[in-house]
Amino acid sequence: MSAATPDQVRKAREQLDAHVRETVEWHFNPDTGTPFWLERAKTYKFDPRKDVKGFDDLKLFGLFEDEWLRGGPVR
């Protein structure tokens, strides 16, 4: 297997960043997001839908505890 070319790396990064934007938009949009994420958004000092533009911006969220998703109400 040969090493990726700079163009391949750029395209892969663009795809990753686009996927991050789509995922964040889905989770934090009032029309599609779950109560967990919509409430969580209120605790951030940034607007996920506006400020997360790609993979590198995911650090804005800080650490995530899996336990936050366990045991909550199921709709």
Secondary structure by P-SEA (a helix, b strand, c coil): cccccaaaaaaaaaaaaaaaaaaaaaaaccccccaaaaaaaaacccccccccccccccccccccccccccccccc
